[in-house]
Amino acid sequence: MTHSVLHPSIVALVSLASSIAANHPSQGLCQLDKLKGYGVSEEQIDLVVEVARHIRDEATQKLDDKFDEAFKACFAPKGAEASGAIPGASTACCTPTPTGKSCC
């Protein structure tokens, strides 16, 4: 099996996009000088930032919608059938890391 090595500019773009999409406090700003040094254009960086923000915002909206649905179900109007259970609440709020360490 051969191992392909990614060009450092690709790694920097992935790091930038991941940081933005994950709402990392660094926002990937440390990658900008590297990317400029590799000759990556402002337009290419802007595209990566746009895609990362779109993914982040879409994920946030879906999470908000899921929460709103569970919240409404929890406080169903009087007379309406309510299961008493909050949808999604049965799943763990905190799952362990792959090595079994707690994240909360």
C-alpha positions as CSV (number, residue, x, y, z in Angstrom):
1,M,0.0,0.0,0.0
2,T,1.4,3.4,-1.0
3,H,0.9,6.5,1.1
4,S,0.0,9.6,-0.7
5,V,1.2,12.8,0.8
6,L,-1.1,15.9,0.4
7,H,0.5,19.1,-0.6
8,P,0.8,21.4,2.4
9,S,-1.5,23.9,0.8
10,I,-4.3,21.3,0.7
11,V,-3.7,20.4,4.4
12,A,-3.8,24.2,5.3
13,L,-7.1,24.6,3.3
14,V,-8.6,21.6,5.1
15,S,-7.4,22.9,8.5
16,L,-8.9,26.4,7.7
17,A,-12.2,24.9,6.6
18,S,-12.4,22.5,9.5
19,S,-11.7,25.2,12.0
20,I,-14.4,27.5,10.6
21,A,-17.0,24.7,10.3
22,A,-16.3,23.6,13.9
23,N,-16.4,27.1,15.3
24,H,-12.9,26.6,16.6
25,P,-11.8,29.7,18.5
26,S,-8.7,30.1,16.3
27,Q,-11.0,30.3,13.2
28,G,-8.1,28.9,11.2
29,L,-6.5,32.3,11.1
30,C,-3.1,30.8,11.6
31,Q,-3.4,29.1,8.1
32,L,-3.8,32.4,6.2
33,D,-0.1,33.3,6.0
34,K,0.7,29.7,5.1
35,L,-1.8,29.7,2.3
36,K,-0.6,33.1,1.0
37,G,3.0,31.7,1.1
38,Y,1.9,28.6,-0.9
39,G,0.4,30.9,-3.6
40,V,-3.2,30.1,-2.9
41,S,-5.3,33.0,-4.2
42,E,-7.6,35.1,-2.1
43,E,-10.5,33.9,-4.3
44,Q,-9.7,30.2,-3.6
45,I,-9.5,30.9,0.1
46,D,-12.7,32.8,0.0
47,L,-14.5,29.9,-1.7
48,V,-13.2,27.5,1.1
49,V,-14.4,29.9,3.8
50,E,-17.8,30.2,2.1
51,V,-18.3,26.5,1.9
52,A,-17.1,26.0,5.5
53,R,-19.4,28.7,6.8
54,H,-22.3,27.2,4.9
55,I,-21.7,23.7,6.4
56,R,-21.4,25.3,9.9
57,D,-24.6,27.3,9.5
58,E,-26.6,24.5,8.0
59,A,-25.6,22.2,10.9
60,T,-26.5,24.9,13.4
61,Q,-29.9,25.3,11.8
62,K,-30.6,21.6,11.8
63,L,-29.6,21.3,15.4
64,D,-31.8,24.3,16.3
65,D,-34.8,22.8,14.4
66,K,-34.3,19.5,16.2
67,F,-34.2,21.3,19.6
68,D,-37.3,23.4,18.8
69,E,-39.2,20.2,17.8
70,A,-38.3,18.5,21.1
71,F,-39.1,21.6,23.0
72,K,-42.6,21.9,21.5
73,A,-43.3,18.2,22.1
74,C,-42.3,18.6,25.7
75,F,-44.9,21.4,26.2
76,A,-47.7,20.0,24.1
77,P,-51.0,21.9,24.5
78,K,-53.5,20.7,27.0
79,G,-55.7,17.9,25.6
80,A,-53.1,16.9,23.1
81,E,-51.5,13.5,23.2
82,A,-48.1,13.9,24.9
83,S,-45.8,11.0,25.5
84,G,-44.1,12.7,28.4
85,A,-40.7,11.9,26.8
86,I,-38.6,14.5,25.1
87,P,-37.6,13.4,21.6
88,G,-33.9,12.8,21.4
89,A,-33.4,13.0,25.1
90,S,-33.0,9.2,25.4
91,T,-29.7,9.4,23.6
92,A,-26.6,10.3,25.6
93,C,-25.7,14.0,25.8
94,C,-22.1,13.1,26.3
95,T,-20.5,10.1,24.6
96,P,-17.0,8.9,25.3
97,T,-14.0,9.4,23.0
98,P,-12.9,6.5,20.9
99,T,-10.4,5.5,23.7
100,G,-13.2,5.7,26.3
101,K,-12.4,9.0,27.9
102,S,-15.3,11.2,29.0
103,C,-15.8,14.5,27.2
104,C,-18.0,16.0,29.9
